[in-house]
Amino acid sequence: MDNKSERISIRIGETEQKKIKEIQDKANIPVSQIVRQSICDMKAFFTCENHRKEKAAAFRHIAKAGNNLNQIAHQLNSAYLAGDLNFEQLSFAIQVLHNIEQQLTIMNGVIKQW
């Protein structure tokens, strides 16, 4: 356990004082322990915040993949309707779709871990 030799002094408002008093009365613990526990909870908050950012990045990645799929479908449909669709275009589209599928499979695995 840490040596609790450091002392701090802070000013708080009446609302915060009431909340601290309420916690103190319900939990029957000293103010110092409430503050220490709040600091530990902040560590959890930052961990959750980082996790939230990772999720947001993953969902942006999925959205980009969806956008790519729509663009590929549009290009293939346009080429087909114009009678310009050839083997090279289809082959390239299949490779790109396979890459997108692999990325989405990876992202699916990451999301399932959450």
N, C-alpha and C positions, 0 to 999 in steps of 0.2 A: 504494500500500500504506500502511496506517496506520502512524504513528510509534508504536512500541511502547515508550513511555516510562513507562507506568503499571505498578506492581508490586502484586501481591496475595499474601497469605499465608493459607493455609487449613490446617485440621486434617482429616485423613482417617483412617479406620480401617485395620486391617491388611488386611482383604479388598480395600478399594479400592486400597491400595498394591500389593498383589499383582497386581490387574488392570492397573494402570498399568504396572507393571514388565513384565508379560507383553506388553502392547501395544508397549511401548518395545523389548523384545527382538525381537519379530516384525517390527515396522515399521522398526526402527532410526531412530527419530525422537526428539527431545527431549520431555520432559514438557510443556514450554510449548506445543509444537505439538499434542500430544494434547489438552490443555485447550482450545486455540483451536478445534480441529476439533470437539470435543464441543459447544462453544457454537454453532457453525454447525449441527450436527446438531439442537440444540434448536430452532433457527429452523424447521427442516424439521418437527420434531415438532409445533410449534404450528400450522404450516400444515396438517399432516395432521389435527390435532385440530379445527381450524375446518372442514375438509372433512368430517370425520366428523359434526360437528354439523349441517352443511347436509344431509347425506344423511339423518340421523335426522329432521330437520324435513320433508324431502320424503316420506319413508315415512309419517310421521304424517299428512301431508296426504292421501296416497293412501288410508290406512286410514279417514280421515274420509269421503272420497268413497265408499268401499265401504260404510261404515255408512249414508250417505245413500241409496245405491242400495237397500240392504236395507229401509230405512224406507219408501221410495217404493213398492217392490214389495209390502210388507206392506199399506200403505194402499190401494193399488189392488186387491189381491186381496180385502181385507176389504169394500171398497165393492162390488166385483163380486159377491161371494157374497151380500151383503145386498140386491143389486138396486138400489143407490143410485149406481152409477157414471154420471156424466153427462159431456157434452161439455166443460164448463168444467174439470172435474177432469182429464180426459185431456189437454186443451190445456195446462194448467198443468204437469202431470207431464212432458209432452214438452219444454216449455221448460226445466224444471229438469234433465232428463236431458241436454239439449243443452249446458247450462252445465257440467255435470259432465264430459261428454265433452271439452269444450274444455279444462277444467282438467287432465284426465288426459293429453290430448295434449301440453300444455305440459310437464307433469311428465315424460312419457316422453322428450321432447326433452332435458330437463335431465339425466335419468338416463343417457341414451345418451352424453352428453358426458363422463361420469365414466369 
